[in-house]
Amino acid sequence: MYAGRNYQAQVVMSESTRYQCMHCGFECDAMVTGIGEGSGRSPYFLDNDGARDRARMDASAGASNNMHYALRSAVCPKCGKHDAGARREVYVLSALRGLLFGALLGGVVLVLFKGSTTGWGAGIVTALVVMIAMTISRAQRMLTGAILHP
């Protein structure tokens, strides 16, 4: 049992910036929006203000990071291409995070079934489903949010 408070924060940031296509060099104004989520803990209720601030800072950093990837991966209005490296980077990072959580939940399922044949199957399926769901949801959150104004 945890004695303390958990704080959650969500931050939405928008910024007007310049977009330049890495393929054709086209430039235009862009409005980029990022959404970030963060959390902070206050063990034994000793640092509630600090935990709240950490949650906000974590969420702000996530929103800023999402804005960066949204702009980098935006489709150019002139040539129709995007930065495939940015998208690949997001999907790889998201898949690694999903794999970690999927493996943890799959392990829990395996322990619950005490290593039986059914447990192995259920654990593997749980791990894969969690990994795929987390990868897709996180990547979508990070790759959307750039509106280009040609």
Rosetta silent file (secondary structure, phi, psi, omega in degrees, C-alpha in Angstrom):
SEQUENCE: MYAGRNYQAQVVMSESTRYQCMHCGFECDAMVTGIGEGSGRSPYFLDNDGARDRARMDASAGASNNMHYALRSAVCPKCGKHDAGARREVYVLSALRGLLFGALLGGVVLVLFKGSTTGWGAGIVTALVVMIAMTISRAQRMLTGAILHP
SCORE:     score description
SCORE:     0.000 S_00000001
   1 L     0.000  136.758 -178.337    0.000    0.000    0.000 S_00000001
   2 L   -95.367  128.172  176.737    1.273    3.449   -0.967 S_00000001
   3 L  -105.302  108.070 -178.931    1.120    6.220    1.616 S_00000001
   4 E   153.686 -168.442 -179.934    1.144    9.564   -0.136 S_00000001
   5 E  -118.508  143.763  172.140   -0.367   11.415   -3.063 S_00000001
   6 E  -110.204  129.774  178.372   -0.095   10.829   -6.779 S_00000001
   7 E  -111.450  140.011  175.902   -0.566   13.842   -9.024 S_00000001
   8 E  -120.374  143.179  177.757   -1.463   13.692  -12.712 S_00000001
   9 E  -140.310  147.753  173.575   -1.177   16.612  -15.124 S_00000001
  10 E  -129.805  132.517 -178.960   -1.976   17.173  -18.770 S_00000001
  11 E  -124.984  133.921  173.599   -0.542   20.113  -20.706 S_00000001
  12 E  -114.368  122.662 -179.642   -1.531   21.319  -24.167 S_00000001
  13 E  -120.719  140.992  174.548    0.982   23.621  -25.819 S_00000001
  14 E  -129.934  148.553 -177.803    0.699   25.413  -29.154 S_00000001
  15 E  -152.054  139.331  174.186    3.317   27.386  -30.993 S_00000001
  16 E   -92.592  130.959 -176.343    3.582   29.190  -34.301 S_00000001
  17 E  -149.711  179.160  177.151    6.828   28.342  -36.076 S_00000001
  18 E   -98.234  142.791  175.718    8.408   27.916  -39.520 S_00000001
  19 E  -113.542  135.724  173.360    8.283   24.625  -41.395 S_00000001
  20 E  -132.539  125.865  179.780   10.901   23.646  -43.971 S_00000001
  21 L   -71.413  131.214  179.620   10.627   20.469  -46.021 S_00000001
  22 L   -76.619  -12.508 -178.197   13.798   18.407  -45.907 S_00000001
  23 L   -94.444  -50.944 -175.783   13.095   17.048  -49.406 S_00000001
  24 L  -109.629   -8.893  178.553   12.156   20.062  -51.561 S_00000001
  25 L    82.732    2.447  179.607   13.096   22.967  -49.255 S_00000001
  26 L   -58.143  138.917  178.887    9.558   24.437  -49.266 S_00000001
  27 E  -124.462  144.527  174.808    8.948   26.812  -46.325 S_00000001
  28 E  -160.787  170.835  175.310    5.736   28.004  -44.712 S_00000001
  29 E   -78.078  149.024  179.095    4.255   28.985  -41.363 S_00000001
  30 E  -139.756  143.402  172.040    3.045   26.183  -39.140 S_00000001
  31 E  -107.725  119.550 -176.126    0.932   25.956  -36.002 S_00000001
  32 E  -114.656  133.285  178.479    2.135   23.045  -33.897 S_00000001
  33 E  -123.136  136.488  176.566    0.230   21.610  -30.945 S_00000001
  34 E  -130.176  142.596  177.345    1.527   19.039  -28.482 S_00000001
  35 E  -116.423  129.729  179.401   -0.223   17.221  -25.664 S_00000001
  36 E  -128.691  148.625  177.209    1.809   15.892  -22.754 S_00000001
  37 E  -124.144  144.508 -179.716    0.942   13.916  -19.651 S_00000001
  38 E  -146.296  166.245  178.557    2.943   13.702  -16.471 S_00000001
  39 E  -143.221  155.961  177.530    2.814   12.392  -12.943 S_00000001
  40 E  -146.057  145.527 -179.034    4.423   13.170   -9.623 S_00000001
  41 E  -117.222  145.792  177.134    4.464   11.370   -6.276 S_00000001
  42 E  -124.723   88.371 -179.018    4.535   12.711   -2.781 S_00000001
  43 E   -60.894  133.121  177.832    5.598    9.881   -0.443 S_00000001
  44 L    56.435   26.099  176.634    4.032   10.176    3.002 S_00000001
  45 L    60.310   24.343 -174.159    2.434   13.506    1.917 S_00000001
  46 L   -85.205  -22.396 -175.151    5.785   15.261    2.526 S_00000001
  47 L  -140.243   58.410 -176.948    6.187   17.106   -0.782 S_00000001
  48 H   -62.268  -44.563 -179.962    2.747   17.729   -2.284 S_00000001
  49 H   -63.989  -42.069  178.330    3.715   20.999   -3.985 S_00000001
  50 H   -64.195  -40.013  179.101    6.869   19.451   -5.422 S_00000001
  51 H   -65.235  -41.220  178.278    4.955   16.421   -6.711 S_00000001
  52 H   -63.349  -42.863  178.922    2.391   18.685   -8.374 S_00000001
  53 H   -65.435  -39.916  178.872    5.198   20.714   -9.975 S_00000001
  54 H   -64.119  -38.091  177.923    6.976   17.552  -11.169 S_00000001
  55 H   -63.362  -44.008  178.857    3.757   16.350  -12.790 S_00000001
  56 H   -65.740  -42.835  179.510    3.368   19.673  -14.617 S_00000001
  57 H   -64.304  -40.989  177.773    7.032   19.763  -15.696 S_00000001
  58 H   -61.385  -44.004  179.790    6.807   16.163  -16.924 S_00000001
  59 H   -66.502  -40.631  178.407    3.654   17.002  -18.898 S_00000001
  60 H   -63.916  -41.850  178.374    5.241   20.162  -20.370 S_00000001
  61 H   -63.763  -40.680  178.128    8.317   18.224  -21.476 S_00000001
  62 H   -64.701  -41.221  178.943    6.094   15.604  -23.109 S_00000001
  63 H   -64.429  -42.490  178.366    4.053   18.255  -24.933 S_00000001
  64 H   -62.649  -43.307  178.120    7.227   19.934  -26.185 S_00000001
  65 H   -62.569  -42.853  179.155    8.613   16.599  -27.355 S_00000001
  66 H   -65.007  -36.496  176.680    5.352   15.783  -29.151 S_00000001
  67 H   -62.927  -42.326  179.531    5.422   19.199  -30.880 S_00000001
  68 H   -57.786  -50.295 -177.928    8.948   18.501  -32.109 S_00000001
  69 H   -71.406  -33.601  178.170    8.001   15.160  -33.674 S_00000001
  70 H   -62.672  -43.027  179.404    4.691   16.459  -35.058 S_00000001
  71 H   -68.621  -44.698 -179.217    6.498   19.217  -36.961 S_00000001
  72 H   -62.234  -32.651 -174.986    9.302   16.951  -38.154 S_00000001
  73 L   -98.946    6.629  179.961    6.875   14.347  -39.473 S_00000001
  74 L   -64.876  146.431  178.929    4.374   16.741  -41.112 S_00000001
  75 L   -81.532  129.982 -179.580    3.584   16.077  -44.761 S_00000001
  76 L   -67.869  129.951  179.379    4.879   18.812  -47.059 S_00000001
  77 L   -69.711  -18.080 -177.502    2.009   20.596  -48.869 S_00000001
  78 L   -89.824  -52.898 -174.584    4.179   21.038  -51.967 S_00000001
  79 L  -102.754  -12.255  177.262    5.862   17.663  -52.573 S_00000001
  80 L    77.609   10.300 -179.512    3.712   15.429  -50.328 S_00000001
  81 L  -100.982  165.007  177.749    6.705   13.845  -48.573 S_00000001
  82 L  -138.177  170.302  178.453    7.541   13.640  -44.875 S_00000001
  83 L   -79.406   96.972 -177.762   10.572   12.914  -42.702 S_00000001
  84 H   -64.090  -30.465  179.236   10.465    9.109  -42.582 S_00000001
  85 H   -63.694  -38.731  178.513   13.311    9.077  -40.051 S_00000001
  86 H   -65.689  -43.287  178.998   11.229   11.025  -37.520 S_00000001
  87 H   -64.809  -42.951  179.452    8.306    8.635  -37.917 S_00000001
  88 H   -61.731  -42.647  179.283   10.561    5.608  -37.649 S_00000001
  89 H   -60.398  -43.744  179.142   12.166    7.027  -34.498 S_00000001
  90 H   -63.491  -45.705 -178.415    8.744    7.561  -32.893 S_00000001
  91 H   -66.265  -37.953  178.833    7.546    4.056  -33.757 S_00000001
  92 H   -66.533  -46.986  178.931   10.750    2.422  -32.473 S_00000001
  93 H   -62.785  -40.956  178.875   10.674    4.348  -29.187 S_00000001
  94 H   -66.352  -40.365  179.648    6.961    3.638  -28.773 S_00000001
  95 H   -65.810  -38.883  178.843    7.431   -0.058  -29.556 S_00000001
  96 H   -64.235  -42.935  177.727   10.240   -0.372  -27.008 S_00000001
  97 H   -64.443  -43.661  178.367    8.094    1.210  -24.303 S_00000001
  98 H   -63.502  -37.657  178.366    5.153   -0.993  -25.299 S_00000001
  99 H   -63.524  -41.667  178.961    7.379   -4.078  -25.273 S_00000001
 100 H   -61.483  -51.955 -179.303    8.515   -3.320  -21.737 S_00000001
 101 H   -67.750  -36.935  177.141    4.987   -2.878  -20.372 S_00000001
 102 H   -62.564  -42.069  178.629    3.686   -5.782  -22.452 S_00000001
 103 H   -64.488  -39.867  178.365    6.384   -8.067  -21.063 S_00000001
 104 H   -63.428  -47.938 -179.866    5.566   -6.988  -17.510 S_00000001
 105 H   -68.113  -38.025  176.004    1.838   -7.615  -17.917 S_00000001
 106 H   -61.294  -39.058  177.125    2.487  -10.855  -19.812 S_00000001
 107 H   -64.326  -39.814  177.607    4.684  -11.998  -16.919 S_00000001
 108 H   -62.395  -44.279  178.520    1.930  -11.216  -14.425 S_00000001
 109 H   -61.995  -42.185  179.319   -0.540  -13.287  -16.470 S_00000001
 110 H   -60.830  -42.707  178.300    1.976  -16.124  -16.653 S_00000001
 111 H   -64.560  -40.619  179.628    2.426  -16.065  -12.872 S_00000001
 112 H   -62.485  -35.639  178.649   -1.344  -16.047  -12.347 S_00000001
 113 L   -88.953    4.494  176.121   -1.685  -19.172  -14.508 S_00000001
 114 L    54.213   40.494  172.806    1.309  -20.738  -12.695 S_00000001
 115 L    73.199   13.894  179.334    3.269  -21.533  -15.856 S_00000001
 116 L   -72.193  170.554  178.411    0.636  -23.798  -17.440 S_00000001
 117 H   -59.890  -41.426  176.966    0.302  -24.114  -21.206 S_00000001
 118 H   -62.161  -39.908  179.523   -2.709  -21.802  -21.084 S_00000001
 119 H   -62.238  -41.474  178.099   -0.669  -19.328  -19.056 S_00000001
 120 H   -62.370  -46.346  179.583    2.099  -19.195  -21.655 S_00000001
 121 H   -62.770  -46.569 -179.517   -0.390  -18.535  -24.441 S_00000001
 122 H   -64.872  -38.548  179.248   -2.311  -15.943  -22.431 S_00000001
 123 H   -65.037  -42.508 -179.948    0.932  -14.254  -21.336 S_00000001
 124 H   -67.415  -44.236  179.294    2.262  -14.000  -24.890 S_00000001
 125 H   -63.156  -43.466  178.108   -1.055  -12.721  -26.257 S_00000001
 126 H   -59.378  -46.698 -179.928   -1.307  -10.161  -23.434 S_00000001
 127 H   -59.721  -44.843 -178.718    2.239   -8.950  -24.093 S_00000001
 128 H   -67.017  -43.916 -179.552    1.617   -8.567  -27.827 S_00000001
 129 H   -62.885  -44.491  179.750   -1.725   -6.809  -27.452 S_00000001
 130 H   -64.353  -43.479 -179.791   -0.340   -4.336  -24.908 S_00000001
 131 H   -61.390  -47.140 -178.434    2.743   -3.667  -27.034 S_00000001
 132 H   -65.346  -45.421 -178.824    0.727   -3.031  -30.199 S_00000001
 133 H   -62.955  -44.006 -179.807   -1.878   -0.868  -28.464 S_00000001
 134 H   -67.028  -39.504  179.835    0.730    1.260  -26.680 S_00000001
 135 H   -62.102  -48.134 -177.079    2.821    1.658  -29.827 S_00000001
 136 H   -67.124  -46.769 -176.285   -0.102    2.833  -31.922 S_00000001
 137 H   -66.511  -41.260 -179.357   -1.633    5.165  -29.326 S_00000001
 138 H   -69.016  -41.642 -179.835    1.676    6.790  -28.365 S_00000001
 139 H   -64.982  -41.092  178.098    2.807    7.207  -31.975 S_00000001
 140 H   -62.511  -39.907  179.745   -0.502    8.782  -32.983 S_00000001
 141 H   -64.905  -35.775 -175.969   -0.256   11.219  -30.082 S_00000001
 142 H   -84.697  -24.542 -173.117    3.282   12.197  -31.053 S_00000001
 143 H   -99.172   -3.094  178.238    2.847   12.440  -34.824 S_00000001
 144 L  -108.984  153.297  175.813   -0.289   14.571  -35.021 S_00000001
 145 L   126.711    5.210  177.492   -0.574   18.236  -34.251 S_00000001
 146 E  -107.543  123.102  175.669    1.141   20.172  -37.065 S_00000001
 147 E  -114.399  117.985 -177.578   -1.026   22.449  -39.223 S_00000001
 148 E   -95.130  140.462  179.839    0.885   23.962  -42.144 S_00000001
 149 E  -118.459   89.253 -178.780   -0.176   27.282  -43.698 S_00000001
 150 L   -70.211    0.000    0.000    1.237   27.471  -47.244 S_00000001
